[in-house]
Amino acid sequence: MTTYAIGDLQGCHAEFVELLETLGFDPRRDRLWLAGDLVNRGPGSLDCLREVEALGDAVLTVLGNHDLHLLAVARGGATLNRKDTLDAILAAPDRERLLDWLQSRPMLVRETLGGEDTLMTHAGLLPRWSPDQAERLAAEVEVMLSGEQAGGFLERMYGNAPDCWRDDLEGIDRLRAIVNVLTRMRFIDAEGRLDFAAKEGLDSAPAGFAPWFRYPRGDATRLVFGHWAALQGETPGSRVNACALDTGCVWGGSLTALDLERGERISVPSRRR
Ligand SMILES: Nc1ncnc2c1ncn2[C@@H]1O[C@H](COP(=O)(O)OP(=O)(O)OP(=O)(O)OP(=O)(O)OC[C@H]2O[C@@H](n3cnc4c(N)ncnc43)[C@H](O)[C@@H]2O)[C@@H](O)[C@H]1O
């Protein structure tokens, strides 16, 4: 049995199938962690959703900002953006079943693998959040998404404020802050304030901001994340145990799997070169 973690699919279905074949992935024996953003920007978002859902209990996937965007469009009254490639999902005969499945995915997964406490979210972990606290905060969003108020939450989820976590945040501000850390974070300042503008390489950091993984933590938990394609799977200058998984398949890079027990990486090239 092997557990593999794969970064953002973003509709790169052909590469996903090729990578599983390259790994010799067998859902009866192996397990897959997916770091979120199954959909959008790429051409095969509907196929990605169907493929991952069909893998059943062999897969653990967390929600990314593009997955939440799909849910917000379908169920929260949000509008599609110009570059979105979500039309096929929204028109699919099995749309409601797929969206129900997506909406019930977690914001965070955590297990001991290869002897390491291993935690996966889409974007990473705020340095001041312990793994236990992060699990509790992720669960607050998961409860909201699984309840009767989910539609109202998806209507009000978008926004860049508050941009800094406080333990006394309440209501929609609290949930939005959790979502933003877990699915949108890249650069933060020493206070833990998030920047939402810069999303290219490390040299695009605003003054006073650094990648979240350059701030030290009080634990050695392995943090598995996607979201940041320009990192190309690297975390230069990291002061924590971080594994970047998004190698920019949808941007012409590659799709990468990390063997979470052995630490080996296996990639297939993007077909969008
Ligand atoms: N609470 C909330 N509030 C507000 N919005 C919310 C929200 N929740 C969900 N959303 C939604 O989130 C969605 C995404 O917003 P965006 O801001 O468009 O998404 P993003 O995830 O930040 O960018 P992208 O997908 O381009 O990221 P990537 O790292 O791949 O690529 C980034 C850049 O890196 C570049 N890049 C890729 N590989 C590179 C490389 N090797 N070198 C340099 N640059 C590279 C690419 O060209 C690209 O420009 C929106 O639809 C929005 O509505």
The ligand as an ORCA input file, in Angstrom:
! r2SCAN-3c Opt
* xyz 0 1
  N     -13.012     33.653     -0.118
  C     -12.763     34.016     -1.377
  N     -12.591     35.328     -1.680
  C     -12.323     35.701     -2.945
  N     -12.217     34.839     -3.989
  C     -12.407     33.533     -3.731
  C     -12.674     33.077     -2.431
  N     -12.813     31.737     -2.483
  C     -12.638     31.372     -3.743
  N     -12.401     32.442     -4.519
  C     -12.184     32.322     -5.960
  O     -10.897     31.867     -6.221
  C     -10.782     31.832     -7.629
  C      -9.368     31.963     -8.019
  O      -8.921     33.283     -7.877
  P      -7.571     33.697     -8.555
  O      -6.955     34.798     -7.765
  O      -7.740     33.888    -10.019
  O      -6.857     32.290     -8.350
  P      -5.518     31.884     -7.781
  O      -5.640     30.460     -7.335
  O      -4.928     32.867     -6.834
  O      -4.783     31.983     -9.141
  P      -4.468     30.899    -10.124
  O      -5.428     29.818    -10.244
  O      -4.200     31.694    -11.359
  O      -3.188     30.384     -9.331
  P      -1.906     29.629     -9.773
  O      -0.967     29.570     -8.623
  O      -2.251     28.380    -10.469
  O      -1.280     30.630    -10.853
  C      -0.931     31.924    -10.465
  C      -0.052     32.574    -11.504
  O       1.199     31.902    -11.513
  C       1.672     31.881    -12.830
  N       2.620     30.765    -12.960
  C       2.323     29.457    -13.101
  N       3.448     28.720    -13.176
  C       4.485     29.615    -13.090
  C       5.897     29.481    -13.121
  N       6.480     28.304    -13.268
  N       6.633     30.593    -12.966
  C       6.063     31.806    -12.807
  N       4.712     31.993    -12.780
  C       3.955     30.913    -12.935
  C       0.472     31.759    -13.713
  O       0.740     32.304    -14.981
  C      -0.572     32.536    -12.945
  O      -0.632     33.871    -13.411
  C     -11.619     32.947     -8.165
  O     -12.526     32.381     -9.045
  C     -12.295     33.483     -6.901
  O     -13.618     33.784     -7.197
*
